[in-house]
Amino acid sequence: MDRQATLGTLLRALLDQLDPAVERAYADLGLHFRPRFTPVVRVLRDAGPVRIKEVAERCGLSHSALSQTVSAMVAEGWIKVAQGADARERVLRLTAKANRALPLLEAQWQATAQAARSLSGDVGVSLEDTLATALRALQQRSFDERIREAVGARIPRRVD
């Protein structure tokens, strides 16, 4: 790995290794399923039909990021969207296709979790715990704040 790589670059590189491998594992099962669908399916499996806003909160995603995922999931037949009690509200639910695929998905999630534990073992730390700890720290003090503190008086505000 390039010694000039930054945190963001390293995180993207890690995801570029993980997501395609997981997607290939789904394809090996005959499923056209993307890793980013997983948290949505898990919420709907556990809670039944749920408002999109609540799914976003439970998944820890922004509404706009989730909206893109929902559009892809609807297009690929994994979820349905219905109008809620409020005309502006959208309620998500799993399709029959998703419900039929749940046993395969759950088996794959277990295998993926085992592979993640194996990777963490090779690294010597729990990557999942490390990332969860980092996210909690950012909830306490955002990266924006941290950047502003690091900049201090060393960098001019604008170059005009």
C-alpha positions, 0 to 999 in steps of 0.5 A: 500500500502506498505510504501516501494513502490517507484514511479515506483512501485506505477505507475506500481501498478496504471496501473495494476489496470487501464489497466485490468479494461479498457480491461474488458470494451472493452471485455464487448462490444465484442471488443478484444482491448487493452488500449495501442492501443487507442493513435494509433487509435486516431491519425489514426482516426484524421489524416488518414494514417500516417507514423509510425514515426509521429504516435510515435511522436504524441503519445509521444512514442519511435519508438521501443515501438510503433513498438511492439504495431503496431505488436500486432495491425496488428496481431489483425486486427486493422491496416494495414501497407503499405510501404511509398514513401521511402522503409524504411518508413512504413505507418499505416492506420485503417482497416475496422474492426477498422472503424466499431468499432470506435463508440463503442471505442469512447463511451468507451473512454468517459466512461473511461474519466468519470471514470478517473475524478471520481478517480481524484475527490476521490484523490483530484487532477487531476491525468491526469494534475499531470502526464502531469505536471511531464512529462513536468518537465522531458522534462526540466530536465530528471530523469537521471539528477535528479538522478545524482544530488541526487547521488552527491559525496555520492555514489562511481561510481563503485564497483569493 
